[in-house]
Amino acid sequence: MDRVDLTLDQVRIIVSSTLALCLIATEAAEAYDQYGLHCWDIAAAAVVIREAGGVVIDTTGGVAAAGTHNMASYIVQQLQPIGYEWDDSDPGVQK
């Protein structure tokens, strides 16, 4: 597969990470990725998506979720880690 090349009609911006994960569980979306989430941001939705047969993984500090293991693997391969700081991190500590 080639790198992910999405046009605007293929990308949906959802403000709520919980809603985004539940859309995957219902097969209304295929995948979700967001940097900087904490475990408490997705804990409940992670249970829902896993019970629906989906996958929730951590990719170098970023959460990626997908409806299938194949999609999750593909998303992880396509993502390029970016340098960002957690909102609660000590500026003197590198992660």
CYANA upper distance limits for C-alpha pairs under 8 A (distance plus 0.5 A):
  3 ARG  CA     78 GLN  CA      6.47
  4 VAL  CA     78 GLN  CA      6.97
  6 LEU  CA     10 GLN  CA      6.39
  6 LEU  CA     11 VAL  CA      7.30
  7 THR  CA     11 VAL  CA      7.35
  8 LEU  CA     12 ARG  CA      8.44
 14 ILE  CA     19 LEU  CA      7.93
 14 ILE  CA     20 ALA  CA      6.71
 16 SER  CA     20 ALA  CA      6.76
 17 SER  CA     21 LEU  CA      6.73
 17 SER  CA     41 ASP  CA      7.56
 17 SER  CA     42 ILE  CA      7.09
 18 THR  CA     22 CYS  CA      6.73
 18 THR  CA     41 ASP  CA      7.77
 18 THR  CA     42 ILE  CA      6.32
 18 THR  CA     44 ALA  CA      8.03
 18 THR  CA     45 ALA  CA      5.77
 19 LEU  CA     23 LEU  CA      6.69
 19 LEU  CA     45 ALA  CA      8.27
 20 ALA  CA     24 ILE  CA      7.14
 20 ALA  CA     29 ALA  CA      8.21
 20 ALA  CA     32 TYR  CA      7.28
 21 LEU  CA     25 ALA  CA      6.93
 21 LEU  CA     32 TYR  CA      7.51
 21 LEU  CA     42 ILE  CA      8.48
 21 LEU  CA     45 ALA  CA      6.36
 21 LEU  CA     46 ALA  CA      7.60
 21 LEU  CA     49 ILE  CA      7.00
 21 LEU  CA     65 ALA  CA      7.46
 22 CYS  CA     26 THR  CA      6.84
 22 CYS  CA     45 ALA  CA      6.66
 22 CYS  CA     48 VAL  CA      7.34
 22 CYS  CA     49 ILE  CA      6.96
 23 LEU  CA     27 GLU  CA      6.61
 23 LEU  CA     28 ALA  CA      5.49
 23 LEU  CA     29 ALA  CA      5.90
 24 ILE  CA     28 ALA  CA      6.32
 24 ILE  CA     29 ALA  CA      5.19
 24 ILE  CA     30 GLU  CA      6.14
 24 ILE  CA     31 ALA  CA      6.99
 24 ILE  CA     32 TYR  CA      8.41
 24 ILE  CA     49 ILE  CA      7.37
 24 ILE  CA     54 GLY  CA      8.03
 24 ILE  CA     65 ALA  CA      8.34
 24 ILE  CA     66 ALA  CA      7.03
 24 ILE  CA     67 GLY  CA      6.25
 25 ALA  CA     48 VAL  CA      7.23
 25 ALA  CA     49 ILE  CA      5.21
 25 ALA  CA     50 ARG  CA      8.42
 25 ALA  CA     52 ALA  CA      6.00
 25 ALA  CA     53 GLY  CA      8.16
 25 ALA  CA     54 GLY  CA      7.05
 25 ALA  CA     67 GLY  CA      7.19
 26 THR  CA     52 ALA  CA      8.27
 27 GLU  CA     67 GLY  CA      7.46
 29 ALA  CA     67 GLY  CA      8.46
 30 GLU  CA     66 ALA  CA      6.20
 30 GLU  CA     67 GLY  CA      6.11
 30 GLU  CA     71 MET  CA      8.15
 31 ALA  CA     64 ALA  CA      7.76
 31 ALA  CA     65 ALA  CA      6.00
 31 ALA  CA     66 ALA  CA      4.69
 31 ALA  CA     67 GLY  CA      7.04
 31 ALA  CA     71 MET  CA      7.83
 31 ALA  CA     72 ALA  CA      7.96
 31 ALA  CA     75 ILE  CA      8.31
 32 TYR  CA     63 VAL  CA      8.48
 32 TYR  CA     64 ALA  CA      6.05
 32 TYR  CA     65 ALA  CA      5.64
 32 TYR  CA     66 ALA  CA      6.93
 33 ASP  CA     62 GLY  CA      7.58
 33 ASP  CA     63 VAL  CA      6.17
 33 ASP  CA     64 ALA  CA      4.84
 33 ASP  CA     65 ALA  CA      6.98
 34 GLN  CA     62 GLY  CA      6.42
 34 GLN  CA     63 VAL  CA      6.25
 34 GLN  CA     64 ALA  CA      7.30
 35 TYR  CA     61 GLY  CA      7.33
 35 TYR  CA     62 GLY  CA      4.82
 35 TYR  CA     63 VAL  CA      6.89
 36 GLY  CA     61 GLY  CA      7.43
 36 GLY  CA     62 GLY  CA      6.59
 36 GLY  CA     63 VAL  CA      8.47
 36 GLY  CA     84 TYR  CA      8.48
 36 GLY  CA     85 GLU  CA      8.31
 36 GLY  CA     86 TRP  CA      6.40
 36 GLY  CA     87 ASP  CA      8.20
 37 LEU  CA     41 ASP  CA      6.63
 37 LEU  CA     42 ILE  CA      8.21
 37 LEU  CA     62 GLY  CA      7.34
 37 LEU  CA     63 VAL  CA      7.32
 38 HIS  CA     42 ILE  CA      7.80
 39 CYS  CA     43 ALA  CA      6.27
 40 TRP  CA     44 ALA  CA      8.47
 42 ILE  CA     46 ALA  CA      6.24
 43 ALA  CA     47 VAL  CA      7.17
 44 ALA  CA     48 VAL  CA      7.16
 45 ALA  CA     49 ILE  CA      6.65
 46 ALA  CA     50 ARG  CA      6.57
 46 ALA  CA     56 VAL  CA      6.87
 47 VAL  CA     51 GLU  CA      6.57
 48 VAL  CA     52 ALA  CA      6.79
 49 ILE  CA     53 GLY  CA      6.94
 49 ILE  CA     54 GLY  CA      5.57
 49 ILE  CA     55 VAL  CA      7.31
 49 ILE  CA     56 VAL  CA      8.02
 49 ILE  CA     67 GLY  CA      8.26
 50 ARG  CA     54 GLY  CA      5.35
 50 ARG  CA     55 VAL  CA      6.37
 50 ARG  CA     56 VAL  CA      7.71
 53 GLY  CA     67 GLY  CA      7.49
 53 GLY  CA     68 THR  CA      7.71
 54 GLY  CA     65 ALA  CA      7.94
 54 GLY  CA     66 ALA  CA      6.35
 54 GLY  CA     67 GLY  CA      4.78
 54 GLY  CA     68 THR  CA      5.81
 54 GLY  CA     69 HIS  CA      7.79
 55 VAL  CA     65 ALA  CA      6.06
 55 VAL  CA     66 ALA  CA      5.86
 55 VAL  CA     67 GLY  CA      6.69
 55 VAL  CA     68 THR  CA      6.67
 55 VAL  CA     69 HIS  CA      6.68
 55 VAL  CA     72 ALA  CA      7.26
 56 VAL  CA     63 VAL  CA      7.65
 56 VAL  CA     64 ALA  CA      6.50
 56 VAL  CA     65 ALA  CA      4.83
 56 VAL  CA     66 ALA  CA      7.14
 56 VAL  CA     72 ALA  CA      8.45
 57 ILE  CA     63 VAL  CA      6.38
 57 ILE  CA     64 ALA  CA      5.98
 57 ILE  CA     65 ALA  CA      6.71
 57 ILE  CA     72 ALA  CA      8.37
 58 ASP  CA     62 GLY  CA      5.99
 58 ASP  CA     63 VAL  CA      5.12
 58 ASP  CA     64 ALA  CA      6.69
 59 THR  CA     63 VAL  CA      6.55
 59 THR  CA     64 ALA  CA      7.30
 59 THR  CA     76 VAL  CA      7.26
 60 THR  CA     81 PRO  CA      7.45
 64 ALA  CA     72 ALA  CA      7.64
 64 ALA  CA     75 ILE  CA      8.04
 64 ALA  CA     76 VAL  CA      7.97
 65 ALA  CA     72 ALA  CA      6.94
 66 ALA  CA     71 MET  CA      6.41
 66 ALA  CA     72 ALA  CA      5.63
 67 GLY  CA     71 MET  CA      7.34
 67 GLY  CA     72 ALA  CA      8.04
 68 THR  CA     72 ALA  CA      6.76
 69 HIS  CA     73 SER  CA      6.61
 70 ASN  CA     74 TYR  CA      6.71
 71 MET  CA     75 ILE  CA      6.60
 72 ALA  CA     76 VAL  CA      6.68
 73 SER  CA     77 GLN  CA      6.77
 74 TYR  CA     78 GLN  CA      6.83
 75 ILE  CA     79 LEU  CA      6.70
 85 GLU  CA     89 SER  CA      7.09
 85 GLU  CA     91 PRO  CA      8.47
 89 SER  CA     93 VAL  CA      7.88
